[in-house]
Amino acid sequence: MNEHRDRRVQADEDALLRRWYAVSSGSRPIPSAELLAGGERAHRGRRPFRNLAMAAVAIVAILAGIAGAGAWVSFRAAAGPSNSPGATSLASITPSPVSSNSTPPQSPSPSVPGSFGPALADHEYVDQMHRTATGGWLLTGSRLLVTDGSSWRTCWTSSNGNLAAPYPVAFLGDETIWLIDGLTLWTSTDGCASWTQSAAPIAYASPFVATGMAFPDQSTGYVAYAYLTGTNQQAQIYRTADDGQHWRVTAGTVKAVAGPNGSIFDGNLTVAFVDADHGWLTDTHTLWTTADGGDTWTRTALPVPGSVHGQLDFITTPVVGTDGSAVVVAKYDATPGMDGAPGQRVFYRTVDHGAHWTASSVVADPGTLEISLADPTTWVVLDPSEPASLQTTTDAGATWQTIAVRELWPYNSGPIDFADSLHGWMVVSEPEPPCPQPSGMPGFVICDYAYAPPQHLVATDDGGATWVELKP
């Protein structure tokens, strides 16, 4: 999913991205090698090992990875370009059959930003992204890339490498880019032309890892740190009032609260603020609210409509508007914590900085929905089932429009992000590699996910009816 932006909704973001793109170049200050210190974060958001038994499993996985690497290389070589979404534009994929009363298939909108896309390397994965009407940005484990809609440029590059831990966290504001990479806070106020560096809120090696960031105004910012060792889990929220020059840990330390199936903080802590004082923290299954800049936090109970059944499974990070409104989505199902379980999604809105939340809309989730919240009233819901379709609303769920996807759906669709009801991005992945069978162990296979399939970026400018791959 990519239901959150980690930023406020900004009317002038397109102009800012064009300025960033115009002045950015391939050369920039590179973070020093000392940032290689700073704790360890699980690759692609995995949970840390929590006991010796799991450590033993890790050893087996490493051994399997040696075999898995060869299997993966052989698989890609044998599969050929026909199995890779990157081998052809999605516009050329054979259209799906349509009924007699359906709109005939059409060519993708020519307004999709050319066919230009970022050249993602193997094992370079999109961690954050945002699409605007004319451009957007991507943050991977090693780079921040921006586009003005015609081509892409690398805005920032980490010296830690793509597989370094922890991954960077970025926030793009009205005038400034803030980015934490390891122990350093990088700041640019001139569209990537130059960067300044200062100490991150936690400027020493520790088990705390930055997982979320928000700057509700130019000077006030927050960074959420999660304790990833698996014991005494708690959140440390740091606040700055001078644009990141100095930080203090807020008085309100948020302790882990048991969620569905006894789950606790899993490292996916994110923050969102509507102004300097009012904001939210979520770890995907609990929502906390603050009205005093993080000095106190209150666990928020969302009202459950009578038509909704099951238990709370997860909660998205709130997306906030400049008027103080915000929206958050919660999933309810009978088997919380189980990936792909069918259930229901409830869209909640607040117009009073979180004092009250109202259930605005409920949609059925077969277990595969992807959701993008463009703003507190514009939502896009993708169902990748065959036939694939999208539902969009621009009035906070009062009315929905269903759009049929006109191409055969690409394999393994990933997160989506829409600037509005028409302009969106989606990450798709190539097929998973086969799981090798260890010699002398019939009926037993080891699936090694250290070699995850390459990703590709596709775009739509007609609300999801047609998609075009953005190729380098």
C-alpha positions as CSV (number, residue, x, y, z in Angstrom):
1,M,0.0,0.0,0.0
2,N,0.9,3.6,-0.3
3,E,-2.0,5.3,1.5
4,H,0.1,8.1,2.9
5,R,2.4,10.9,1.7
6,D,4.2,11.8,4.9
7,R,3.5,15.4,4.0
8,R,0.9,18.1,3.9
9,V,-1.2,18.7,0.8
10,Q,0.5,21.6,-1.2
11,A,-1.0,23.6,-4.0
12,D,2.3,24.7,-5.4
13,E,4.1,21.4,-5.3
14,D,4.3,21.1,-9.1
15,A,6.1,24.4,-9.5
16,L,8.5,23.5,-6.7
17,L,9.3,20.1,-8.3
18,R,10.0,21.9,-11.6
19,R,12.4,24.2,-9.8
20,W,14.1,21.3,-8.0
21,Y,14.5,19.5,-11.3
22,A,15.9,22.5,-13.1
23,V,18.7,23.2,-10.7
24,S,19.5,19.6,-9.7
25,S,22.3,17.6,-11.3
26,G,24.1,14.3,-11.0
27,S,26.7,15.9,-8.8
28,R,26.0,16.7,-5.2
29,P,27.6,16.5,-1.8
30,I,27.8,12.8,-0.9
31,P,27.3,11.8,2.8
32,S,30.5,10.7,4.4
33,A,31.5,7.0,5.1
34,E,31.0,7.6,8.8
35,L,27.2,7.2,8.2
36,L,27.8,3.5,7.8
37,A,27.4,3.3,11.5
38,G,24.0,3.7,13.1
39,G,22.2,0.5,13.8
40,E,20.6,-2.0,11.5
41,R,17.2,-1.9,9.9
42,A,15.6,-5.0,8.3
43,H,15.7,-5.0,4.5
44,R,12.4,-4.0,2.9
45,G,10.7,-3.4,6.3
46,R,11.1,-6.9,7.7
47,R,10.8,-7.4,11.4
48,P,14.0,-8.0,13.4
49,F,15.0,-11.4,14.6
50,R,13.8,-11.8,18.2
51,N,15.4,-14.9,19.6
52,L,18.0,-17.5,19.0
53,A,15.6,-19.8,17.1
54,M,15.0,-17.1,14.5
55,A,18.7,-16.5,14.3
56,A,19.2,-20.2,13.4
57,V,16.6,-19.7,10.7
58,A,18.6,-16.8,9.4
59,I,21.7,-19.0,9.0
60,V,19.6,-21.4,6.9
61,A,18.3,-18.5,4.9
62,I,21.8,-17.3,4.2
63,L,22.8,-20.8,2.9
64,A,19.6,-20.9,0.9
65,G,20.4,-17.5,-0.5
66,I,23.6,-18.8,-2.1
67,A,21.5,-21.3,-4.0
68,G,18.7,-18.8,-4.5
69,A,21.0,-16.3,-6.1
70,G,21.9,-18.8,-8.8
71,A,18.3,-19.8,-9.3
72,W,17.2,-16.2,-9.6
73,V,19.8,-15.4,-12.2
74,S,19.0,-18.5,-14.2
75,F,15.3,-17.8,-13.8
76,R,15.6,-14.2,-15.3
77,A,17.8,-15.5,-18.1
78,A,15.4,-18.3,-19.0
79,A,12.3,-16.2,-18.6
80,G,13.4,-13.7,-21.2
81,P,11.8,-10.4,-21.9
82,S,8.3,-11.7,-22.3
83,N,8.0,-12.3,-18.5
84,S,9.2,-8.9,-17.5
85,P,6.9,-5.9,-17.4
86,G,10.0,-3.8,-18.1
87,A,10.4,-5.4,-21.5
88,T,7.4,-3.7,-23.1
89,S,5.2,-0.7,-22.5
90,L,2.0,-1.7,-20.8
91,A,0.2,0.2,-23.5
92,S,1.1,-2.6,-25.9
93,I,-0.3,-5.4,-23.8
94,T,-3.3,-7.1,-25.4
95,P,-6.5,-5.4,-24.1
96,S,-8.8,-7.5,-22.0
97,P,-12.2,-8.5,-23.4
98,V,-15.0,-5.9,-22.8
99,S,-18.7,-6.4,-22.8
100,S,-20.9,-5.0,-25.5
101,N,-22.1,-2.1,-23.3
102,S,-18.6,-1.1,-22.2
103,T,-16.5,1.6,-23.6
104,P,-14.1,0.2,-26.3
105,P,-10.5,0.0,-25.4
106,Q,-8.5,3.2,-26.1
107,S,-4.9,4.1,-26.4
108,P,-3.2,5.4,-23.2
109,S,-3.6,9.1,-22.7
110,P,-0.8,10.9,-24.6
111,S,-0.5,13.3,-21.7
112,V,1.3,10.6,-19.6
113,P,4.8,12.2,-19.1
114,G,6.4,10.9,-22.2
115,S,7.7,7.4,-21.8
116,F,10.5,8.6,-19.5
117,G,11.1,6.8,-16.2
118,P,13.7,6.2,-13.6
119,A,16.4,3.6,-14.3
120,L,16.0,1.4,-11.2
121,A,18.8,-0.9,-10.6
122,D,18.4,-4.5,-9.4
123,H,17.6,-4.6,-5.7
124,E,16.7,-0.9,-5.8
125,Y,13.2,-0.5,-4.4
126,V,10.8,2.4,-4.0
127,D,10.3,3.2,-0.3
128,Q,8.4,6.5,-0.7
129,M,6.8,8.1,-3.8
130,H,4.5,11.0,-4.7
131,R,2.9,11.7,-8.1
132,T,1.8,15.2,-9.0
133,A,-0.2,16.3,-12.0
134,T,3.0,17.0,-14.0
135,G,5.8,15.3,-12.2
136,G,6.7,13.8,-8.8
137,W,9.4,12.1,-6.8
138,L,10.7,8.7,-5.7
139,L,12.8,7.7,-2.7
140,T,14.6,4.4,-2.9
141,G,17.1,2.8,-0.5
142,S,19.9,4.8,-2.1
143,R,18.5,7.8,-4.1
144,L,16.0,10.6,-4.2
145,L,14.7,11.1,-7.8
146,V,12.6,13.9,-9.1
147,T,10.9,14.5,-12.4
148,D,9.3,17.5,-14.1
149,G,7.2,15.2,-16.3
150,S,9.7,14.9,-19.2
151,S,12.7,13.2,-17.7
152,W,14.2,12.2,-14.4
153,R,17.2,13.4,-12.3
154,T,18.9,12.1,-9.3
155,C,18.4,14.7,-6.6
156,W,20.3,13.0,-3.8
157,T,22.5,9.9,-3.5
158,S,23.5,8.0,-0.4
159,S,27.0,6.8,0.1
160,N,25.7,4.0,2.2
161,G,24.7,1.9,-0.8
162,N,21.4,0.5,-1.9
163,L,21.3,-2.3,0.7
164,A,22.6,-0.2,3.6
165,A,20.7,-0.1,6.8
166,P,18.8,1.9,7.9
167,Y,17.1,3.2,4.8
168,P,16.7,7.0,4.3
169,V,13.5,8.8,5.2
170,A,12.5,12.0,3.3
171,F,9.9,14.8,3.6
172,L,9.4,17.3,0.8
173,G,7.9,20.5,2.1
174,D,6.8,23.8,0.4
175,E,10.3,25.1,0.1
176,T,12.7,22.6,1.7
177,I,13.7,19.0,1.4
178,W,14.6,17.2,4.6
179,L,16.2,13.7,4.5
180,I,17.6,11.5,7.2
181,D,20.2,9.0,6.1
182,G,21.7,7.1,9.0
183,L,23.1,9.6,11.5
184,T,22.9,12.7,9.3
185,L,20.0,15.1,8.4
186,W,20.4,16.4,4.9
187,T,18.6,19.7,4.0
188,S,18.2,21.5,0.7
189,T,16.4,24.8,0.2
190,D,17.4,25.4,-3.4
191,G,16.0,22.5,-5.3
192,C,18.9,20.0,-4.8
193,A,21.5,22.4,-6.0
194,S,23.2,22.3,-2.6
195,W,22.8,20.3,0.6
196,T,23.7,21.1,4.2
197,Q,24.3,18.4,6.7
198,S,23.7,18.4,10.5
199,A,23.3,15.7,13.1
200,A,20.1,13.7,13.0
201,P,17.9,13.7,16.2
202,I,19.7,10.6,17.3
203,A,23.3,11.2,16.3
204,Y,24.9,8.0,17.6
205,A,24.7,4.3,16.9
206,S,21.7,2.9,18.7
207,P,18.8,0.4,18.2
208,F,16.5,3.3,17.5
209,V,15.8,3.9,13.7
210,A,14.1,6.8,12.1
211,T,10.9,5.6,10.4
212,G,8.7,8.7,9.9
213,M,9.1,12.4,9.4
214,A,6.7,15.4,9.1
215,F,7.3,19.2,8.9
216,P,3.9,21.0,9.3
217,D,5.7,24.3,8.7
218,Q,9.0,25.6,7.6
219,S,10.6,25.5,11.1
220,T,8.7,22.9,13.1
221,G,9.4,19.2,12.4
222,Y,9.0,15.8,13.9
223,V,10.8,12.5,13.5
224,A,9.6,9.2,14.8
225,Y,12.2,6.7,16.0
226,A,11.3,3.0,16.6
227,Y,13.2,0.7,18.9
228,L,13.8,-2.4,16.7
229,T,15.5,-4.9,19.1
230,G,12.1,-6.5,20.0
231,T,12.3,-5.8,23.7
232,N,10.9,-2.8,25.7
233,Q,9.6,-1.4,22.4
234,Q,8.6,2.3,22.5
235,A,8.5,5.3,20.2
236,Q,10.7,8.3,20.7
237,I,9.4,11.4,19.0
238,Y,11.8,14.2,18.4
239,R,10.8,17.8,17.7
240,T,12.6,20.8,16.2
241,A,11.5,24.4,16.2
242,D,14.4,25.8,14.2
243,D,14.3,23.9,10.9
244,G,16.3,20.9,12.2
245,Q,19.2,22.7,13.8
246,H,18.3,21.5,17.3
247,W,16.1,18.6,18.4
248,R,14.6,17.6,21.7
249,V,12.8,14.4,22.5
250,T,9.2,15.2,23.4
251,A,8.0,14.5,26.9
252,G,5.4,12.0,25.7
253,T,7.1,8.7,25.1
254,V,4.7,6.4,23.4
255,K,4.9,2.9,24.8
256,A,3.9,-0.2,22.8
257,V,0.3,-1.1,23.1
258,A,-0.7,-4.7,22.3
259,G,-2.8,-4.9,19.1
260,P,-4.4,-7.7,17.2
261,N,-2.9,-11.1,18.1
262,G,-0.7,-9.3,20.7
263,S,1.3,-7.5,18.0
264,I,3.5,-4.5,19.1
265,F,5.6,-1.9,17.4
266,D,7.0,-3.5,14.3
267,G,9.2,-0.6,13.1
268,N,6.7,0.9,10.7
269,L,6.0,4.0,12.8
270,T,4.9,7.1,10.8
271,V,3.8,10.6,11.8
272,A,1.6,13.2,10.3
273,F,0.9,16.7,11.5
274,V,-1.6,19.3,10.4
275,D,0.1,22.2,12.3
276,A,2.8,22.6,14.9
277,D,0.8,21.1,17.7
278,H,-1.8,18.7,16.2
279,G,-0.7,15.4,14.8
280,W,-0.8,11.6,14.8
281,L,1.4,8.6,15.2
282,T,0.6,5.1,13.9
283,D,2.4,1.8,13.9
284,T,-0.2,0.3,11.4
285,H,-2.5,-1.1,14.1
286,T,-2.9,1.7,16.6
287,L,-3.5,5.5,16.2
288,W,-2.3,8.0,18.7
289,T,-3.2,11.7,18.7
290,T,-1.4,14.7,20.2
291,A,-2.6,18.3,20.5
292,D,0.4,19.7,22.3
293,G,3.3,19.0,20.0
294,G,4.0,15.5,21.2
295,D,4.2,16.2,24.9
296,T,1.2,13.9,25.5
297,W,-0.3,11.2,23.3
298,T,-3.7,9.7,23.5
299,R,-4.7,6.4,21.9
300,T,-7.5,7.1,19.5
301,A,-10.6,4.8,19.3
302,L,-12.2,4.9,15.8
303,P,-16.0,4.3,15.7
304,V,-16.9,1.1,13.9
305,P,-20.0,1.2,11.7
306,G,-22.6,-1.4,12.4
307,S,-22.2,-2.9,8.9
308,V,-18.5,-3.7,9.5
309,H,-17.5,-7.1,10.9
310,G,-14.3,-8.5,12.0
311,Q,-11.4,-7.1,14.1
312,L,-9.1,-4.2,13.4
313,D,-6.3,-5.3,11.2
314,F,-4.3,-2.2,10.3
315,I,-4.5,1.6,10.1
316,T,-2.9,3.8,7.5
317,T,-1.0,7.1,8.2
318,P,-3.4,10.0,8.1
319,V,-3.2,12.3,5.1
320,V,-3.8,15.9,6.1
321,G,-5.1,19.0,4.4
322,T,-4.2,22.7,4.8
323,D,-7.7,23.3,6.3
324,G,-7.1,21.0,9.3
325,S,-9.0,18.1,7.9
326,A,-7.5,14.6,7.6
327,V,-8.4,11.1,6.5
328,V,-7.3,7.7,7.6
329,V,-8.2,4.2,6.4
330,A,-8.7,1.1,8.7
331,K,-9.1,-2.5,7.6
332,Y,-11.3,-4.9,9.5
333,D,-11.3,-8.7,9.0
334,A,-11.7,-12.0,10.8
335,T,-8.0,-12.9,10.7
336,P,-6.0,-9.7,11.5
337,G,-2.3,-10.0,10.8
338,M,-2.8,-12.4,7.9
339,D,-1.7,-11.0,4.6
340,G,-4.3,-11.1,1.8
341,A,-7.3,-11.8,4.1
342,P,-10.6,-10.5,2.8
343,G,-12.4,-7.8,4.9
344,Q,-13.7,-4.3,4.8
345,R,-11.9,-0.9,4.5
346,V,-13.4,2.0,6.5
347,F,-12.5,5.6,5.5
348,Y,-12.5,8.0,8.5
349,R,-12.4,11.8,8.3
350,T,-11.8,14.5,10.9
351,V,-12.4,18.2,10.4
352,D,-11.4,19.3,13.9
353,H,-7.7,18.3,14.2
354,G,-8.6,14.8,15.3
355,A,-10.9,15.6,18.2
356,H,-13.7,13.6,16.4
357,W,-13.5,11.0,13.6
358,T,-16.5,10.1,11.4
359,A,-16.8,7.0,9.2
360,S,-17.4,8.4,5.7
361,S,-17.4,5.3,3.5
362,V,-17.0,1.5,3.6
363,V,-15.6,-0.7,0.8
364,A,-15.2,-4.4,0.5
365,D,-11.6,-5.6,0.4
366,P,-11.0,-9.0,-1.2
367,G,-7.5,-8.9,0.4
368,T,-5.7,-7.2,-2.5
369,L,-6.8,-3.6,-2.5
370,E,-4.3,-0.8,-3.0
371,I,-5.4,2.7,-1.8
372,S,-4.1,6.2,-2.5
373,L,-5.4,9.2,-0.6
374,A,-4.7,12.2,-2.8
375,D,-6.2,14.6,-0.2
376,P,-8.8,14.4,2.5
377,T,-11.6,14.2,0.0
378,T,-10.1,12.5,-3.1
379,W,-9.5,8.7,-2.8
380,V,-8.5,6.0,-5.3
381,V,-9.1,2.3,-4.6
382,L,-7.4,-0.3,-6.9
383,D,-8.7,-3.9,-7.1
384,P,-6.1,-5.8,-9.1
385,S,-8.3,-8.8,-9.5
386,E,-9.3,-9.9,-13.0
387,P,-10.8,-7.9,-14.4
388,A,-8.9,-5.1,-12.7
389,S,-10.8,-1.9,-11.7
390,L,-10.4,1.3,-9.8
391,Q,-12.9,3.2,-7.7
392,T,-12.5,7.0,-7.3
393,T,-14.3,9.6,-5.2
394,T,-13.7,13.3,-5.0
395,D,-16.4,14.1,-2.4
396,A,-15.1,12.1,0.6
397,G,-16.9,8.9,-0.3
398,A,-20.4,10.3,-0.9
399,T,-20.2,9.1,-4.5
400,W,-17.9,6.6,-6.2
401,Q,-17.0,6.1,-9.9
402,T,-15.8,2.7,-11.1
403,I,-13.2,2.6,-13.9
404,A,-12.3,-0.7,-15.7
405,V,-8.7,-1.2,-16.5
406,R,-8.4,-1.7,-20.3
407,E,-5.1,-3.7,-20.4
408,L,-4.4,-7.1,-19.0
409,W,-3.2,-6.5,-15.5
410,P,0.6,-6.6,-14.9
411,Y,2.0,-9.2,-12.7
412,N,2.3,-8.3,-9.0
413,S,1.0,-4.8,-8.9
414,G,2.4,-2.8,-6.0
415,P,1.8,0.5,-4.2
416,I,-0.2,3.3,-6.0
417,D,-0.1,7.1,-5.6
418,F,-2.5,9.5,-7.2
419,A,-2.1,13.3,-7.4
420,D,-5.9,13.6,-8.1
421,S,-8.6,11.3,-9.5
422,L,-6.8,11.1,-12.9
423,H,-3.0,11.2,-12.5
424,G,-1.4,8.2,-10.8
425,W,1.7,6.0,-10.5
426,M,2.0,2.4,-9.6
427,V,5.0,0.2,-8.8
428,V,4.9,-3.3,-10.4
429,S,7.3,-6.1,-9.9
430,E,8.6,-8.9,-12.1
431,P,7.5,-12.5,-11.2
432,E,9.0,-14.0,-8.1
433,P,12.0,-16.4,-8.6
434,P,11.4,-20.1,-8.1
435,C,12.0,-21.6,-4.7
436,P,15.0,-24.0,-4.9
437,Q,14.9,-27.5,-3.4
438,P,17.8,-28.4,-1.2
439,S,19.7,-31.4,-2.3
440,G,18.7,-34.6,-0.4
441,M,15.6,-32.9,1.0
442,P,12.6,-34.1,-1.1
443,G,9.4,-32.2,-0.7
444,F,11.1,-29.3,1.0
445,V,11.8,-26.0,-0.6
446,I,13.4,-22.8,0.6
447,C,12.0,-19.5,-0.8
448,D,14.8,-16.9,-0.5
449,Y,13.5,-13.3,-0.6
450,A,16.8,-11.6,-0.4
451,Y,16.7,-11.5,-4.2
452,A,13.4,-9.8,-4.7
453,P,12.2,-9.2,-8.3
454,P,13.1,-5.9,-10.0
455,Q,10.5,-3.1,-9.9
456,H,9.1,-0.9,-12.6
457,L,7.1,2.3,-12.6
458,V,3.8,2.7,-14.6
459,A,1.6,5.8,-15.0
460,T,-2.0,6.7,-15.8
461,D,-3.5,10.1,-16.7
462,D,-7.0,8.8,-17.3
463,G,-8.0,7.6,-13.8
464,G,-6.5,4.1,-14.2
465,A,-8.2,3.0,-17.4
466,T,-4.9,2.8,-19.2
467,W,-1.3,2.5,-17.9
468,V,2.0,3.2,-19.6
469,E,5.4,2.0,-18.3
470,L,7.8,4.9,-17.7
471,K,11.0,3.5,-19.1
472,P,14.5,5.1,-19.0
